[in-house]
Amino acid sequence: MEDQQEKTSYNESEAGSPKESDMEHETQTTHSLLSPVTARDVDLNVLNPVDNPELTEDETETSEIPATSQELVSENCEPGGILNEFPSLQEGTAEDYVRDSVENVPLNDSDSVVHTGMEYDSLEQHAVLEISQAEESMENEPSHPSAVPSGSHSEREGSPVGKIVTNLDVLQDTTVTVKIMALPDDHVATIAFAIGRTIGNLKEYFAAELKIPEHVIQIMFNGKMVDDSETLLRLGVRPHGTIQLEMSSTDPENYPIKSLKLQQEYNMPDVITVRVQTDAGTFQDVVVEIERPTRQKPFLGGYRHKISGLEFHHAGTQTIPKRRPDKGIETFCRDTQTVEEKHQHQQTTSDTSTQMTKIGCYVANMKDKLITPGKYFTAAEYHARRLKAVIILQKYLRRFLAKKLVEQLREEKLKREEWVRMEDQRKKKEKEDRLKREYERRMNPKTRDDFDLLYHALEQWRLEEVERINDTLQGAERKAALCALLEQETQLIASIGRHKLDADIENGVKQVMALLNKCAEPKKWKAFNGKSIEMDTQYTIRARELRDIYFSINMNYLSQDERLDALLTLKHTVKEHNCKLTQELVELIDREADLLMRGVKDTNLDGLRKRIATLFLQYIKTPTFNPEVARLLKVPQDPTKLRKNVYFCPSCRNYLLSTEFPLSANSRVVGRCRQCTRLDNEARLREDLSKYKLMLKNLCKAETDYGDESKIAMLLQEQDLQYLVENIWACQSALSACNDLVDLVLIRWDKYYEWSPWNCILLTKDEAAAHLKLDNAIQAYGVLFIRKIKHKHTLAKNYFSQIPAMAPFLQNQGSYQSLLGNELLIAKTNPATTQV
């Protein structure tokens, strides 16, 4: 290639047939398994004997396959000659060799004859016939070495067998483009392999690239499995051609075939076609394989297009530069790089001279100047003038710095005012939203907390009215006003009860829908790779069918045919079991169907339909008919479970589970159940614990975020937190005395220790954020404030020490209290301590 570099041009579209060129010159990224073979490693005379003008006609004819095997044997097959020259022939017969040689002869891109599969088969059969005749003739020949003249090695190379073997060696180093389609994702990767590579070599390569075992990889060609011993040449691919293979995994669960990402940064194709001018007016297309660079290309400069902005870099040779020989002299050392430089000024002597007017020399005085001495000033005056100038400069500089500081303070002030304004607006908006939510909860109560809020507001109104009546009226007027107040309270309680009935109906429908949806949900769990897996069992499928039937019979505005269809489906479903419940349900279904056929109005069938829906819901809640609902029922189906954790409520005189009894931190007996406690609260106390519930929720979340396994906050309930806030901290902030419970939070007094009633402080949200930024609370606050906090901690400890579960935590706090006492003594002697 170096001898023919007069004029080269890239002509990738003219190499081979149009179909082959499109396949050979794809812009898809490729990766070579073997060391690339360049054009200078290939004998162009062997590859393209017809295109070489220097070959004679006789030489061209000799490059073809011999017509008969007799000529092949007579010219080159001396006893042991070919077998000794080509050891690969010793393992097989001459028939195998000729078949391989016929199949492996490369076709030139300039040949006009394209052999089809039938022509290859006929040519192979002809070669096998000829080689069999050659074997028979060789048996009749004398076996003495002197009987047949042994030609020289060069003569064997010029013979047809020599050319076939030469072509075979060249083909073994020729590469082909292999398209690998990874199943089942259909990811395609284009890779260059040697044509002599086997399928087993491909499996070894992909096993190393994909990091999976080799035995799980299977490769198919045209939908059929390919043996590991098959070569790419055996599969029918031509030199520099393209073949598509499918690759899959026999164990896709444990060893899936992932997408191949090979050399995404390198976009140069493996094979290009270069047109070389061999003579005047004669050109030859040469297929050149690209060598992958083993080092980074050096930047040699270039040009940039002014309009398009494209950059054109100077190209460099492919030859790797030689390494400079080691001279044995150290050219880089630390002393040279860390030398200390020193600058010194010097002034050399300069000789000068003057010339005066004298005899024989005239010097003109036309350009002379008359210099008169000025006012003389001393060094003190000079320094005084310099000092005055410095003072003026400092004055202007200080003025500039002062203006800059004032401007910065002004900007910070404006930002602070803007932040305060935004915070006020945010707090005001949050308060308005909270009041709107509370108003909506009072107007349309739905949950138990909403009704507790409503009863609490009623109690607050009643107390205000009683206080107003006692202050303004006396005697009979006071009694009459109290009676009127009692009548109004009775009416309001009745109104609340009506709202409660409506809410119970609506909540009951929601609870039924939630129960049915939960029964119909598939089983879910997370796999080892983090993905969520869902699985339907026979019980969930049964629950889903029953849910759909229940929804269909409760739908309104159905036509007569649709209603009859829903009833028929329900009837077939419940007839699977024969019991008293199903018999009654079938009877009601037949009754409604009969009434529908008689033309009875839908409004007259509402009661019957409600009975059918209620009985079918009872049918769904029976574990015999719906096994999935057994795990969601409150009453366990196993009678033995009812004997454990069951307590007696003295108020409603029922035996209930332990989860139905609220237990405060200092309670020692079980007491009344939740329902009785709620009823007593609505009748007498009418307390609203929603604010304390929210405060306890925020406290537990904050303690969880610390990640230090805090436990005391998880033991408290709303009543315990209510006592701590109302009796210990008086429902107000310890710093600002703010009494809005919505804005108050309980945080740690010392953030380095676990939260407890004796290590807490009640502050607003803004004050709590500032308090948690302190490294040492003892040094930040004054002595009087610290004593006040310690007193509240002592009161809380005396109250909560009655709880048996708090005893271990009180013992662990002994060393902490002694440490706080020492710090408090130190704080007394510190005159710089700020008092709050």
N, C-alpha and C positions, 0 to 999 in steps of 0.2 A: 504494500500500500504506500510505503514511503517512496518507492520508485515511480509511482504513478500519481503524484500529488500536484500535477501541473494545474489541474482545474477540477474541483469537486463541487458538487451541488447536492443538496438534500432533495431527494425525489422519492418520498415515501409512498406516493400514490401509484408509482409505476412498477413496483416489484411484485411479480407474480400476477395471478389473475385478480380481478377486482374483489372477489370474495375473500381471497387469501390476504390481500393487502389490507383490507379493512380489519381482518382479524389479527394480523400481525402488528399493525401500527395503532392499536388502541391507546387512548390517552390515559387509560386506567393504570394506577400505580402497580408495579411488579416488583418481585423480589427473587433473586437468583440463588439457587441452592449451591451450585458449583462455582468454581473460579471461572470468570467469563473468558471466552475465546475470542480474540480480536481477529481483524481481517488479516493481519500479518502472520497469524499462526495457521492460515488455511491456504493450501495450494490451489490457486485460482485455476490452473491448468487442469487439475483433477476435477474440481467442481463444475467448471464450465468448459469442456474441451471444444465445444463447437464455437463458443464465442471468442476463443483465442486465435487471432489471425496468424500467429507464428507457427501453429501446428500445421503439418501437411495433411493432405487428404488420407494418406495411409495411416498416419498416426491417429487421426480422428477415428478411423475405422477400428483401429486396434483397441480403442477405449471402450468399445461396446462389449456386450456379453458374448462369449464365443458361441458360434452356431452349434457346434457339436462338442461333446465332452471328449471325443478322441483327440481333437487338437489340443485341448487343455492338458490331457495326460501325456501326449507325445512331447509337448514343449516343456512342461514344468513339473511333471509328476514322476520324478525319479524315485527309486525306493528310499523311503525315509526323507525325501526332499521337502515336500510340502508339509509333512507332519512335523519335521524338525524345525522348519522355518516358522510355522504357525502352530504353536502348542495347543491352541483352542480347538484344533481339528482332531486332536488325539482322543478327545472324550466322546465324539459323535462320529457318525458316518459321513461319507462324502455327500450323501443325499441331503442330510441336514445342513451341511455347509452351503451347498448350492441354493437350497431353499432360503436360507438366511441371507445369502448374498443377493439373490434376486429381489427379496423383499426390502433389503437395506440399501439398494443402489439409489443415491440421491438424484432427484430430477432437477435439471437446471431451469432457472426462471425463464430462459430464452428459448427452451424447447417448445416446439409447436405441437408436439404429440403429447396428449394426456392419456395415460393408461387407465382404463377403468378396472373395476374389480374383476370382471370376467377375463380381461386380457391378462391380469396378473395371475389368475388361476391357470389359464392355458400355458402361460410362460413357465409357471412353476412345474406343471405336469411335463412339459417338454424337457425342462432341465433335469427332472427326476429320471425320465426315460434315458436321456443321454448319459447321465452319471452312472446309471445301472450298466449301460453298455461299456462305459469306461472301466467299471470295476471288473467286468468279465474279461476285457482285453488286458487289464493289468495282471490278472491271474495267469494268463498265457505267456506273459513276458518273462524273460530270465530275471532271476533275482540277484545276479551278481552285480555289484556296483559298477564294474567296468563295462557292462553290457549297454548301459544307457549313459550318454555323456551328460555330466552334471553341469548345467549352466551356471554362470556366475550370478551373484546376488543382484547385480544391476539388470541382468537379462531377465531374471524372474520378476523384477519390479516393472519392466516394460511389457511383460506378457499380460494377457487378459486376466489371469488369476491374480497377478500382482496388482493390477488396477482395481479388481474387485475388493481385494483385501485392503488396499489403500482407501477406497471409498468406505469400506466398513469401519476402518479406524477413524476416518473423519466424521462419519455419522455418529459414532459413539460419543464424540465431543460436541456434536451439534445440539443445540437447545431447542425446545419447543415451548410454546405458551400453554399452560394448563390453567383452565378456569375451574376453580373448586367452588361448588355451591353447597354451603352449610345448611343442612336440613335440621329442623323444620322452618327456620326463620328466613330461608332463601337469601342469605347473605353470600355475595359472590366476591371472591378474591382471585386475582390473576397473578400467577407465579411462574417463573421460568425454571425448567428442569432440563437435565440432559436427556436426550432421547433414549439412551440406554438404561435409564433408571427404572427400577421395578416398583411395583405398587407397595411392596414392603418398605422400600426406602422412603416413599411418600408418607407412609404411616409413621415411620420413625421421626420424620421431620415435623409433621403436624402434632405428634404426641409431645415433642419438646416445646413447640410453640404454644400449644393450648394447655400444657401442663396436666395432661390426663394420661391414663395408661394406654399403651399401644393396642392391647387386645380388644378394647371397647370400640375402636374406630373401624368402620366398615366403609368401603369405597365401591360405588356402583358406576357402571358405564352403560348408557342406554337402558336403564332400569334393571340391569343384571349385575350380580355380584362378580367382582374381579378377584382372582387369586393373587396372593402376595408375590408369586414368582413371575407374573406377567409383567412385561416391559411396556413402556409407552409406544415403542416401535411395533410391538405385536398388536396393539390396539388399533393400528391403521393410521396413525398420525404421520404426516409428512414432515421433513426437516423444515424448521422455522414455521411450522404450522401451528394450529390451535386445536385443542381438544377440551371438552367439558366433561367433568366428573362430578358425581354427587357423593357427599361425605355425610355420614350420620353416625350416631352413637347407639350402641346396643343397650346402654344403661343411661337413658336421658335424665333420670331423676338425680342420680349421684354425679354423673359426669356428662353434663350437657355440652353441646357444641356451641361455643360462643362465637360472636362475630370476629372475623380475622381483621386485624389492623396492622398491616405490614408496610413499613416505610411510607407513611403518609406524608412525610415532609419531602420525599424525593419523587419527582414527577417525570423523570426521564424514562422513555421506553427502553426495553431491553434490546430491541433490534431495530435498526434503521437501514435504509437502502441508499447507497452513495453511487452516483453516476460518475465514472472515471473515464477520462479521454485517453484512450490507448494509442490512437493514431489520428492523423488529420481526417476529420469527419467521421471518425469511428468512436463510439462510446460504449461502455460496458457497465451494467448495473451490478454492483457488488453488495451483498448483504453483510452488514457490519454489526457486530454485537458491542454494546456499550459496557465499558469497564466501570464498575462502581468505585467511586473515590474512597480511598482509605484515609484520607486526611482532608482537612478543611481547605477550600480553595482560597489562596491568598488574594487580598484585594490589591489590584494593580492600577487603580484609578479608572476613569471612564468619563462619560459625558451624560448630561441630562437635557432632555428635550424641553425647550422653553414653553411650548404650547401644551403638549400632552403631559409633561412631567415625568415621562418614562426615563429610566436610567439605563445606560448601556455601559457595561463594564468591559475593561480590556481582558481578553482571554489569555490564558497561560498554557504552556505545554503540559502534557500529561506525565512527563518524566519527573520522577521525584528527585529533588536536588540532592546532590551528594553531600555527605556530612564532612565538614571541615576537619582535617587531621589535627590531632592534639599536638601542639608544639611543646608541651611540657612547661609552659609559662602560665602562671596564674594571672589572668587579665581582669578578674573581678574580685575585689577584696573589700572587707568591711572598713579598713583604714581609709581607702580612697573615698568611700561614700560618706564617711563621718568626719572628714577633715575639718578643722577649725580655721576659718579664714580671718585674716587680720588686715585692716586697711590703714595705711599710713601715708600721709601727704608729704611730699618732698618738693623742694624748689631748687632748680639748678641755677647756677650763676649765669648772668647775661651781661656781656660787655657792651657799653654805650660810649658815645663820644659827643662832644659839642664843638661847634666851629664859630669863631669870632672874626670880626673884620680886622684885617691887618695889612701890612704892606704886601701887595701881590694877591690879596684875596678880598673880595667884596661880597658882603652878605646883605641882601636887601631887607629893609625893615618895613616894607609897605603893609605887610599882614601881621605885624606885631600888635599885641593888645596890652593896654595899660591896666594892671591889676592893682586894686586898692584893697587894703585889709578891712574886714567888716568888724561888727561889734563882738567883742570877746566875751564868752560866758564860761563860767566855771563848771566843774563836774557836778556840783550840787544842783546848780540850775538845770543842767542836762537831765539828771535823774528825776528832778521834780517835774519837768515837762513830760518825761516818760510815764511817771506815776499818774499824772493827770489824764494822760491818754488811756492808760490802763483802766482807770476808774470809770471813764466814759464808756469804754467797751464793756466793762462788767455791768454797768448800769443798764445798758441796752440789752445785754444778754439776760440779766435777771428779769428785766421787764418781759422779754420774750418767753422765758421759762414760766414766769408767773401767769402770763396770759394763757399759755398752753395748759398749765395746771388748772386754772379756773375753768377753761373750756372743757377739760376732761371731767372735772367735778360737775359742771353743768350737765354734760351728757349723761353721766352716771345718775344724777338726780332725776333727769327726765326719764331715763330707763327705769329707775326705781319707782317713780310715780306711775309710769305706765304699767309696770308689773303689779303695783298695789291696786291700781284701778281694774286691771284684768282679773286679779284675784278676788276683789270685791264683787265684780260682776259674776264671776264663776260661783262664788259662795251664794250670792243672791239667787242666781239661777238654780243652783242645786236645792236651795231652800224652797223656792217656788215649786220646783218639780216634786219635792218631797211632800209639800202641802197638797199639791194636786193629786198625788198618789193616795195620800191619806183621805182626801175628800172623796176620791173615787172608791176607795175601799169602804168608806162609811155609807156611800150611796148605793153601791152594788156589792155587798159582802158576799164572798164565795168560800173562803177558807176559814178555818178555826181562828187563825190569828186575826182575820178581819172582824169576826164577831167579838173576839176579846177586845179589840180596839173600840168597837162600837159600844160594848157594855162599859168599858172604862170611860168613854166620853159621856155616856149617860150618867154614870156615877159622879163624874166631875160636875156636870150640870145640876144634878140633884143637890150636891153639897153646896154649890153656890146659891141655889134658890133657897135652901134651908137657912143659910147664913143671912141672906137678904131679908127673909121673913122674920127671923129672930131679931134682927137689928131694927126693923121698921114697924113691926106690928106687935100687939100685945092682946092678951085675953082671948075673947071669942073670935075676933078677926084673925088672930094668929092661927087658931085651930081650924077656921074655915079655909085659910090659905094653905095650911098643911094638907087638908083633905083634898083640896083641888090639885095640889102638887102630886099627891098620891094617885089621884085619878089619871093625871097626865102621864105619870111614870108607868101606870098599868097599861095605858094605851100604847105608849112607846115600846114597852116590852112585848105586847102582842104584835105590833108591827115588825119588830125584830124577829119574832117567832115565825111570822109568815115568810119573811125573807129567808129564814133558816130552812124552812120546808122546801122552798124553791131551789135553794142552793144544794140541799141534800139530794133532790131529784136529779139535778144537773150533774152533781159530783158522782152520783150513783151510776149514771150512764157512762161517764168518763172512766170510772173504775172498772166497769164491765168490759169496756172496749180495751182498756189497758191490760186486763187479765187475759182476754182472748188473744190479743196481739203478742203478749209475752209467751203464751202457750205455743203459738204458731211460729215463733222465731226459731231459725235453725241453730244448731250448736256452733259456737264460734271459739276459735283459739288461734294463737299466734304460732307460726312455724319457726324453725331455726333461723330462717333468713329474714324474719321480721314481717312477712306477709300474713294477712289475715285469711284464715281458712274457715269456710262454712260447710256444714254437713247436715242434711235432712235425714231424720230417722223416721221410722214408721209411725211413731207417736206424734212427731211434729207434723207430719203430713196429715194424719187423722185430725189433729187439732186445727189445722188450717182449713180443712174441708168443713168441719163443724162451724168455724168462725164465718166462713163465707155464706153458709146456709142461714146462720143467725142474722147476718147483715141483710140478706135478701128478704127474709120474712118481716123485717122491721122497716123496710123501705116504703115510702109513701108514694102516692100518685102512680101506682102500677095499673096496667090494664087488667081486664078479667082473665085473659089468657096467660099473661105473665104471672099473676097471682096464683092461678091454678097450677102452673108449672112449678113455682116455688113450693107450694104445698105438696105436690106430688113427690118432689125431690126430698122434702122433709119426711114424708111418710115412708118412703123406701129406706131412708137412713135409720129411722128409729125402729122399724120393724125387724132390724137385725137382732134385737134383743127383746125377749118376751118377759115383761114384768108389769107390775101395776102402773108404774109411771108411763111406760111406753103405750100401754093399752089406753090409758086416759088421754094421752097425747094424740093417738090415732083417732080416737072417737071425736075429739075436738076438731081435728083436721077434716074429717068426713062431714062434720056438721057445718063448718064454714064453707066447704066446697058445695054442699047442698044449698045453702043459703045464697051463695053466689050464683048458682044456676037458676035460682028462683027470682033473681033480680033485686035482692035486698040492697039497700044503699050502704055505702062504705061507712057512713057515720054511725049506723046502727050495729056495725060489726067491730067497733073499737074495743069494747070490753072482751069479746071473744078472742080477738087477736092479741090483746095483752095477756090473756090467760095462756094462749099457745106460746107466746114468747117467754113468759115466766117459766112454764114447764120445760121448755126446751133449754133454757138457761140452767135449770136445775139438772137436766139431763147432761149438759156439758160439764157441770161442776162435779159430776159423779166419776170417780177414778175408774170404775168398772167400764164405763163407756168411753172415757177420755183419759187414758193413763198419764198423759203429760201434765194434767192439772193437779196431780197429787202433790207435787213438790211446791205448789203455790198456795195451797189451802192453809188457813191459820190453824184449823183443828186437825191434828195429825190422825191418820187412819189407823195407826197402830195403837191399841189401847194401852199398851205398856208404857208408851211415852207420856201418857197423861198423868202418870204417877210421879213424874220427876218435875221439879221446878214449878209446882202448882201451889198457889197460896189462896187463902180465904180473905175476901174483902168484907169487913164488918159493916160497911155502909149499904152496899147493894146485895150482900150475902150471896155472892157468886164465887166460884172457884176459877181463878184465872192464872195464866202463865206469869212468870216473874217479869217478863218484859212489859206487862200491863200496869206495873206499879212504879211510880216515880220515887226515887230514893235521893234525898239530899245528902250533903256531905256529912252532916252530924246526926242523921237519923239512925236509930238503933232497932226499930221495929218496922214491919212492912207497911202498915197503915192502910189508907184507902187507895183504890185503883185510880187510874188516870181519869176515867169517865166521871167518877164521883167527885174527884178533886176539881175537875172543870165545871161540873154542875154547881158545886159549892161556891166556886169563884164567881160564877155568873149570878148567883142568888145573893151573895153577901159582900165579898171583898171587891169583886170586879176589877182585878188588877190586870194590867197589860205588860207582859214580859217580853214583847217583841223587840224592844230596844236593848234589853239585856241579852237577849238571844243573839242579836246582831253583834253586840260588843264581845260576847264570848266566842262567836265565830271568827271575828277578826283577831282575837287573842290567840286562838288555836292555830290560825294560819300563820301569824307572825312567829310563834314558837316553832312551828314546823319548818319555816324558812331558815331558822338558825341552824338546824341540823345537828344539835347537840343532845338529842334524845330527851327532850324535856317531857316530864310526865305529870307534874302537879296540875298544870292547866287543863289537862285532859280529864282529870277527876272531878272538876267542878261542874255544877249545873246552874241553870238560870237563877234559882233561888239563892244559891251560895253567892253568886256574883252580885245579886241584888243587895244582899246584906253587906257585902264588902263595899259597894259603891255608896249605899245610902247611910249605913251606920258608921263606917270607918272614914270614908272620904267626904261625907256630907253632900254627895251629888254635885261636886264642883271641882274645878281644876285647882291643883295645889299652888299654881303660880298666879293665874289671872282670875280665879274664882268664877270662871265661866260655868254656867249650870245647864247648858244645852247637852243633853245626853247623847244626841246624835253626833255631835262633834267631839265627844270625849272618848279617849282610849286609855286602856291600862297597859303600861309597858314596864320593862325592867328598870329598877332603880340603878343597879349595877349590871351593865350589859354583859359582863364577863361571867355571870352566874345565872343559874336557872331561875326562871320566873316562879314566884311563889307569892302568897298573900303578904309575907314579910320581906319581900324584895320586889316591890312594885310601886308605881306612882301614877296618879290619875292626872292626865294632861290633855290639852286639846291636840288636834292632829299636827298643827304647826309647831307647837311647843314640844311635842314628842319627837318630831323630826330633828329639832335643834338639840334636844337632850341626848339623843342617841349618837350624836356627833362628838360628844364629850369623851375624852379618854379617861378622866377621873372625876366623878361627880362630887367627891368629897372636897376637892380643891376648887371646884368651880362655884359652889354655893357657899353661903354664909353659915356661921355656926348656929344661929337661931333657926334658920330654915332646916338645917340638917337635924337638929334636935326635934323639931316638929314632925319631920318624916319618920324619925326613929320611934317616936311615941306612937304614931299610927301603926307602924310595923309591929310594935309590941302588943297593941290591942288586937291586931289581926292574928298574931301568933297565939294569943290566949284563947281566942274563939275557935280557931281551926285546929288547935292541939287536941280537941275532943274527938277528932276523927281518927279512928285506929289506923287508917291507911296513910295518915300524915306522919306517923311516928318515925319511920325510917328517914324521912326527909328532914325532920327536925333535928335528929342526931347528927346528920351530915353537915348541918349548918353551924355547928359549934365553933369550928375554926374560922369560919367566915365572919361570925359576929365579933370574935376577938380581934380579927384583923380590922374590921370597921371601927371598933373602939379605939385602937391604936391610931388610926388615921384621924379620928375625930380629935384626939388629944393633940396631935400635931397641928391640926387646923386651928386650934385655939391660940397657939403661940404665933401664928402667921399674921402679921399686921396688914399684909397686902391682900387678904382674902376679901372677896367682894360679897357683901351681904345683899340678899334678895328680899 
